[in-house]
Amino acid sequence: MKNLSKKVLATGLLLVVSLFALSACDALGIGGGAEWPSRDINVTVPWGAGGGTDLTVRMLVDEMGGILNVTMPVSNMPGASGSVGMIDVYGGQRDGYRLLGSSMTSVTTAQVMGFSEISFREWYAWNAAFAPSVVAVRADSPYQTIEELIAALHADPGGISASSAGVGSSGHIGAIAFTDAIGATFNHIPYEGGNPAIIAALGGEVDFTAQLSNEMIDFIRSGDMRPLAALSPDDMVVVGNDGNQIVIPSLARYAPGVASILPIGASFGLFVPRDMPADIVNGFDAAYTTAVASASFRDFVESQGMVHVGMTRAESAAYLERNASVVSWILFDVGAAPNSPADFGIARP
């Protein structure tokens, strides 16, 4: 009888523990009881290590891994402006053990750029952080204000040069949006990556750059680069090395017509194919919601000179639509995109 009682007690305890585990999973929105996640969740970043996308995604999934009680290792798979890694993840199993960590723009423009046939509408997205393009010059530039740079662009059509990470990159799009807003043209000088483009501006090889805030934040804080305007709806505020605030005015102050297409820059976050099982998507939802709101992630975003957005899945879907509309048509209108956005049901902004 004693042995029977012990078995009954053990069975009862096991049932209680099992029910508790199921309740915990339900609270996180994770279906399948304790079956998922039961092992590492691999995250693919379709860009090189150490860039804005890579660093932001690593910070976010590190927080999420602690919530899901698994490790979320990140691997880099660059190529074709982010499309190589994107295609690889999309072609994988829908078992909840693959995530894409990328910029929103690279996913929304893949079709118009001819890199992939996968529509951005075939993904669920979570938009975590935003880095606006910032029109900036070297500290000793003859253009110390945005008004002076605008005047120079008008006085020398096509003669003022700007660097970028390449045709169709965020910096290139930012420079186009800036000059279109003021009715000017510029001489585009592409480089192999954001850092070389910024170094070119620092060294005087070009007159200005419109690279992302997180790519040049260290140079802004050190005073080596002078930020003139941010392609964000509101003024951008970052903390300098001395602890004082550096206010970067919105371009909308000087070109009100640009307000309708702002923000211009790069948003970073996570993606899964839309045909992923709903219970797994809900599990990612719950873990992301907690992670993106954490103090450590917010502190990281601020330290990198970015803007914390923490969009929900529904908000991110709306953002993708708007981003596709604005950026795809910019690229097509200047001849950088071979395919018309209209062919994919993308309306003009």
C-alpha positions as CSV (number, residue, x, y, z in Angstrom):
1,M,0.0,0.0,0.0
2,K,2.9,2.3,0.8
3,N,4.4,1.8,-2.6
4,L,1.0,2.3,-4.3
5,S,0.5,5.6,-2.3
6,K,3.9,6.8,-3.5
7,K,3.1,6.0,-7.1
8,V,-0.2,7.8,-6.8
9,L,1.5,10.8,-5.2
10,A,4.3,10.8,-7.9
11,T,1.7,10.6,-10.6
12,G,-0.2,13.4,-9.1
13,L,2.9,15.6,-8.8
14,L,3.8,14.8,-12.4
15,L,0.3,15.9,-13.6
16,V,0.6,19.1,-11.7
17,V,4.0,19.9,-13.1
18,S,2.8,19.1,-16.6
19,L,-0.3,21.3,-16.2
20,F,1.9,24.1,-15.0
21,A,4.2,23.8,-18.0
22,L,1.3,23.8,-20.4
23,S,-0.1,26.9,-18.6
24,A,3.3,28.7,-18.9
25,C,3.4,27.9,-22.6
26,D,-0.1,29.1,-23.1
27,A,0.8,32.3,-21.3
28,L,3.5,32.9,-23.9
29,G,1.2,32.0,-26.7
30,I,3.3,28.9,-27.6
31,G,1.3,26.0,-28.8
32,G,2.2,22.4,-28.8
33,G,2.8,22.2,-25.1
34,A,6.5,21.7,-24.3
35,E,7.3,20.4,-27.8
36,W,8.3,23.8,-29.1
37,P,10.9,25.1,-28.7
38,S,12.9,22.1,-27.7
39,R,16.2,23.0,-29.3
40,D,18.2,25.9,-30.8
41,I,16.4,28.4,-33.0
42,N,18.7,29.4,-35.8
43,V,18.7,33.0,-37.0
44,T,20.0,34.0,-40.4
45,V,21.2,37.5,-41.1
46,P,21.6,38.1,-44.8
47,W,24.3,40.7,-44.3
48,G,27.9,40.7,-43.0
49,A,28.8,40.4,-39.4
50,G,29.2,43.6,-37.4
51,G,26.7,45.8,-39.4
52,G,23.6,47.5,-38.1
53,T,21.3,44.6,-39.0
54,D,23.6,42.0,-37.5
55,L,24.2,43.8,-34.2
56,T,20.5,44.7,-33.7
57,V,19.2,41.2,-34.5
58,R,21.8,39.6,-32.2
59,M,20.8,41.8,-29.3
60,L,17.1,41.2,-29.9
61,V,17.3,37.4,-30.3
62,D,19.6,37.1,-27.3
63,E,16.7,38.6,-25.2
64,M,14.2,36.3,-26.9
65,G,16.3,33.2,-26.3
66,G,16.3,33.8,-22.6
67,I,12.5,34.1,-22.7
68,L,12.0,31.0,-24.8
69,N,14.7,29.2,-22.7
70,V,16.7,28.2,-25.8
71,T,19.8,29.4,-27.6
72,M,19.3,31.5,-30.8
73,P,22.6,31.4,-32.7
74,V,23.0,33.9,-35.5
75,S,24.7,33.0,-38.8
76,N,25.6,35.5,-41.5
77,M,24.7,34.7,-45.1
78,P,25.3,37.9,-47.2
79,G,24.7,38.2,-51.0
80,A,22.5,39.9,-53.5
81,S,21.5,42.8,-51.2
82,G,20.1,40.4,-48.5
83,S,18.3,38.1,-50.9
84,V,20.6,35.0,-50.6
85,G,19.8,34.6,-46.9
86,M,16.2,35.5,-47.3
87,I,15.6,32.9,-50.0
88,D,17.4,30.3,-47.9
89,V,15.2,30.9,-44.9
90,Y,12.0,31.0,-47.0
91,G,12.8,27.7,-48.6
92,G,13.3,26.0,-45.2
93,Q,11.1,24.0,-42.9
94,R,8.1,25.6,-41.3
95,D,8.9,24.1,-37.9
96,G,9.8,27.2,-35.9
97,Y,13.5,26.7,-35.9
98,R,14.5,29.2,-38.5
99,L,14.2,33.0,-38.4
100,L,15.3,35.7,-40.7
101,G,16.8,38.8,-39.2
102,S,17.0,41.6,-41.7
103,S,16.2,45.1,-42.7
104,M,12.6,45.8,-43.8
105,T,13.7,47.6,-47.0
106,S,15.7,44.6,-48.3
107,V,12.6,42.4,-48.1
108,T,10.2,45.0,-49.5
109,T,12.4,45.8,-52.5
110,A,13.6,42.3,-53.5
111,Q,11.1,41.9,-56.3
112,V,11.5,45.3,-57.9
113,M,15.3,44.9,-57.7
114,G,15.0,41.5,-59.4
115,F,16.7,39.7,-56.6
116,S,13.9,37.4,-55.7
117,E,10.4,36.4,-56.6
118,I,9.3,36.3,-53.0
119,S,6.9,39.1,-52.1
120,F,7.2,41.0,-48.8
121,R,3.6,40.1,-48.3
122,E,4.6,36.4,-47.9
123,W,6.3,37.2,-44.5
124,Y,5.2,38.1,-41.0
125,A,7.5,40.8,-39.7
126,W,8.4,42.4,-36.4
127,N,10.0,45.8,-36.8
128,A,12.1,46.5,-33.7
129,A,14.4,49.5,-34.4
130,F,14.8,52.3,-37.0
131,A,17.9,54.1,-38.2
132,P,17.1,57.2,-40.3
133,S,19.3,58.3,-43.1
134,V,21.2,61.4,-42.0
135,V,22.6,64.0,-44.3
136,A,26.0,64.6,-43.0
137,V,29.3,66.2,-43.9
138,R,32.9,66.2,-42.5
139,A,33.5,68.6,-39.6
140,D,35.5,71.1,-41.7
141,S,33.1,71.0,-44.7
142,P,32.4,74.3,-46.4
143,Y,28.7,73.4,-45.8
144,Q,28.1,73.8,-42.1
145,T,24.3,73.9,-42.3
146,I,21.7,72.1,-44.4
147,E,20.8,75.5,-45.9
148,E,24.3,75.9,-47.2
149,L,24.4,72.4,-48.7
150,I,21.0,73.0,-50.4
151,A,22.3,76.3,-51.8
152,A,25.4,74.5,-53.2
153,L,23.3,71.7,-54.8
154,H,21.1,74.3,-56.5
155,A,24.1,76.4,-57.6
156,D,26.0,73.4,-59.1
157,P,23.5,70.9,-60.5
158,G,25.0,67.4,-60.5
159,G,28.3,68.7,-59.3
160,I,28.0,68.1,-55.6
161,S,28.9,64.5,-54.8
162,A,27.4,62.0,-52.3
163,S,28.7,58.6,-51.2
164,S,26.6,55.5,-50.5
165,A,27.0,51.8,-49.9
166,G,25.9,51.1,-53.5
167,V,23.0,51.6,-55.9
168,G,19.7,50.9,-54.1
169,S,21.3,51.0,-50.6
170,S,19.7,53.0,-47.8
171,G,22.3,55.8,-48.2
172,H,21.6,56.0,-51.9
173,I,17.8,56.1,-51.3
174,G,18.3,58.8,-48.6
175,A,20.4,61.0,-50.9
176,I,17.8,60.7,-53.7
177,A,14.9,61.5,-51.3
178,F,16.8,64.5,-49.9
179,T,17.7,66.0,-53.3
180,D,14.3,65.2,-54.9
181,A,12.7,67.0,-51.9
182,I,14.6,70.2,-52.7
183,G,14.4,69.9,-56.5
184,A,18.2,69.3,-57.0
185,T,20.5,66.6,-58.5
186,F,23.8,65.2,-57.2
187,N,26.7,63.1,-58.3
188,H,26.3,59.6,-56.8
189,I,29.6,57.8,-55.9
190,P,28.9,54.2,-54.7
191,Y,31.3,52.4,-52.4
192,E,31.5,48.8,-51.2
193,G,29.6,49.2,-47.9
194,G,28.4,51.8,-45.5
195,N,31.7,52.2,-43.7
196,P,33.7,53.0,-46.8
197,A,31.1,55.5,-47.9
198,I,31.4,57.3,-44.5
199,I,35.2,57.2,-44.7
200,A,35.0,58.8,-48.1
201,A,32.9,61.6,-46.7
202,L,35.3,62.0,-43.8
203,G,38.3,62.1,-46.1
204,G,36.8,64.7,-48.5
205,E,36.4,62.3,-51.4
206,V,32.7,63.4,-51.6
207,D,30.8,66.4,-50.4
208,F,28.2,64.6,-48.3
209,T,26.7,61.3,-47.4
210,A,23.2,60.2,-46.3
211,Q,24.1,57.0,-44.7
212,L,22.3,55.6,-41.6
213,S,22.5,57.1,-38.2
214,N,23.8,54.0,-36.6
215,E,26.6,53.7,-39.1
216,M,28.0,57.1,-38.4
217,I,27.0,57.7,-34.7
218,D,30.5,57.3,-33.4
219,F,31.8,59.9,-35.8
220,I,28.9,62.2,-34.9
221,R,29.6,61.9,-31.2
222,S,33.3,62.5,-31.7
223,G,32.6,65.6,-33.7
224,D,34.4,64.3,-36.9
225,M,31.1,64.4,-38.8
226,R,28.5,67.1,-38.7
227,P,24.9,65.9,-39.1
228,L,22.8,68.4,-41.0
229,A,19.4,66.8,-41.2
230,A,17.6,63.5,-40.4
231,L,15.2,61.9,-42.8
232,S,12.8,61.3,-40.0
233,P,9.4,62.8,-39.3
234,D,10.7,64.5,-36.1
235,D,14.0,65.9,-34.9
236,M,16.4,63.2,-33.8
237,V,18.1,63.5,-30.5
238,V,21.3,61.5,-29.6
239,V,23.5,61.8,-26.6
240,G,27.1,62.9,-27.3
241,N,30.3,61.7,-25.7
242,D,30.1,64.6,-23.3
243,G,26.6,63.6,-22.1
244,N,25.0,66.5,-23.9
245,Q,22.2,66.1,-26.4
246,I,22.9,66.5,-30.1
247,V,19.7,67.6,-32.0
248,I,19.6,66.6,-35.6
249,P,16.7,68.5,-37.3
250,S,14.2,66.8,-39.4
251,L,14.6,67.5,-43.1
252,A,10.9,68.3,-43.1
253,R,11.8,71.6,-41.5
254,Y,13.6,72.7,-44.7
255,A,11.6,70.7,-47.3
256,P,8.0,70.4,-46.1
257,G,7.0,68.4,-49.1
258,V,9.2,65.5,-48.0
259,A,7.1,64.9,-44.9
260,S,4.7,62.6,-46.7
261,I,7.4,60.0,-47.5
262,L,9.3,60.1,-44.2
263,P,10.8,58.2,-42.6
264,I,13.6,57.2,-44.9
265,G,16.3,54.9,-43.6
266,A,16.5,51.3,-42.4
267,S,14.3,49.4,-40.0
268,F,15.6,46.2,-38.4
269,G,13.7,43.2,-37.2
270,L,12.6,39.6,-37.7
271,F,10.7,37.6,-40.3
272,V,9.0,34.3,-40.6
273,P,7.0,32.9,-43.6
274,R,3.3,33.6,-43.3
275,D,2.5,29.9,-43.6
276,M,4.4,29.1,-40.4
277,P,2.0,27.3,-38.0
278,A,-0.1,29.9,-36.1
279,D,0.9,28.6,-32.6
280,I,4.6,29.0,-33.4
281,V,4.0,32.5,-34.8
282,N,2.1,33.4,-31.6
283,G,5.1,32.1,-29.6
284,F,7.5,34.3,-31.5
285,D,5.0,37.2,-31.0
286,A,5.0,36.8,-27.2
287,A,8.8,36.4,-26.9
288,Y,9.4,39.4,-29.2
289,T,6.9,41.6,-27.4
290,T,8.8,41.1,-24.1
291,A,12.2,41.3,-25.5
292,V,11.7,44.4,-27.6
293,A,10.4,46.3,-24.6
294,S,13.2,45.3,-22.3
295,A,15.5,47.9,-20.8
296,S,18.6,46.3,-22.2
297,F,17.3,46.4,-25.8
298,R,16.1,50.0,-25.4
299,D,19.5,51.0,-24.0
300,F,21.2,49.2,-26.9
301,V,19.1,51.0,-29.5
302,E,19.9,54.4,-27.9
303,S,23.6,53.6,-27.7
304,Q,23.6,52.9,-31.5
305,G,22.0,56.2,-32.4
306,M,18.7,54.5,-33.5
307,V,15.0,55.0,-32.7
308,H,13.2,52.4,-30.7
309,V,9.9,51.4,-32.5
310,G,9.0,48.0,-31.2
311,M,6.1,47.6,-33.7
312,T,3.6,44.8,-33.3
313,R,3.1,42.3,-36.1
314,A,0.1,44.2,-37.4
315,E,1.9,47.5,-37.3
316,S,4.9,46.0,-39.0
317,A,2.7,44.7,-41.9
318,A,1.4,48.2,-42.4
319,Y,5.0,49.5,-42.3
320,L,6.1,47.1,-45.0
321,E,3.3,48.2,-47.3
322,R,4.2,51.9,-46.9
323,N,8.0,51.2,-47.1
324,A,7.5,49.2,-50.3
325,S,5.4,52.0,-51.8
326,V,7.9,54.8,-51.0
327,V,11.2,53.1,-51.6
328,S,10.3,50.9,-54.5
329,W,9.1,53.8,-56.6
330,I,12.1,55.9,-55.7
331,L,14.4,53.2,-57.0
332,F,12.3,52.6,-60.1
333,D,12.0,56.3,-61.0
334,V,15.8,56.8,-61.0
335,G,16.4,53.6,-63.0
336,A,17.9,51.6,-60.2
337,A,15.1,49.0,-60.1
338,P,14.6,47.0,-63.3
339,N,11.0,46.0,-62.4
340,S,8.0,48.4,-62.0
341,P,6.4,48.3,-58.5
342,A,3.1,48.4,-60.3
343,D,3.7,44.8,-61.6
344,F,3.6,43.7,-58.0
345,G,0.6,45.7,-56.9
346,I,2.6,48.3,-55.1
347,A,0.9,51.7,-55.4
348,R,2.7,55.0,-55.6
349,P,2.9,56.9,-52.3
